[in-house]
Amino acid sequence: MSTLAQQWLANTRAVMDRIEQTQMDSIRRAAEVMADSIQAGRWVHTFGCGHATIPIEEMYPRIGGFVGFHPMCELPLTFFTRIVGEGGVHQFVFLERIEGYGVQIMKGYNFDPRDTFWLFSHSGINNVNIDVALEAKRRGLKVIAYGSAAAAKGKHTRHSSGKTIFDLADLVVDTCAPIGDASVPLKHHQDKVGPVSTMAFITCVWMTVCTVAEILADRASSSTSTLPQRPRRHHRQRPPRRRPRRIQTPHRRRLAALSRRTLGVTHQVLCSRVEHIRGGCLRRWPHRL
C-alpha cells in the first residue's frame, strides 16, 4: 500500500508526463516568440497573482536563469500569508476579482510592441488577469497564457468581456493540472491534500526557458559563422594623466591655518569630555560643545 507521499509523487509525475506528451509543440512555439523579443533587445514580461506568482519568482532572477524576463509581482496580489489583518486573504481575493485593477497595474510600466507578455493563471477566470491580458493586447504585445486550459474549459469567467485568458491569448500552454488542484484523498476528510499546479507551472517554466536559451544559442552560432570577423584594433597606450599641482594662494593658506586651529580646539574639548567621563562627572557634561 502506497503512502500519501508516494501518491502525491505519482500524481505529480503523471502531470509532468502529460505535459511532455502533449505540450512540447506549444512550448516550442511560445519559446520562439519569447526568443524573438529577447533577441530584439526587448522583454518578456511575466505576471500572475496568488500562487501563480511562484513560477515568476522562480525563473528570474536566480541561478540558471538569464536576462530577458521581467517579473511583474504586484505585492497585494502576492503577499497574503498573514491570512487575517493587514494584507490578508480577504483583501487579496477582493483585488483578484475586482475589474479594472489590472488596467491600473499596467499603467505603471512602459511596453513595446516587440515585447511578449507571459501570463500565468490556473483557471484563467479572474478579472485582474483578464484586465492585464486585454491591456497587453491593446498595446500590441503578444500574449502567452499558461494554465489548466483544458480542465478549466466551460468555467464561467468573472469578467464583463465574457472571456478567459485562454480565449484572449495568442498562444496557450496547458499545464495539465486538475482544476481542483489538490490530488491526494485523505481518509475521514472531505477535502483532498497535495496540490500539483505549482509543480506543473515550474515544469512548464523551465522547459520553456531552456528552449528559449537553446533557440538563442542556435541563432547566435549560425549568425556568427556567416559574418566576417572584424580585425582587432591596436590602440596606443596613453601616458597616465598627471594631476596639476595646486597653487598655494594667500586665501588657501588662511583656510588651512583656520582648519588646523579648529581641529586643535576640537581635540582639546573632546579630551576634556573624556576626563569628565573617567572622573564620573557625567552630570556636569555640557549640553553643547
Summary of the structure (lengths in Angstrom):
residues: 289
radius of gyration: 30.8
end to end distance: 81.2
largest distance: 95.9
contacts: 787
relative contact order: 0.13
helix: 49%
strand: 10%
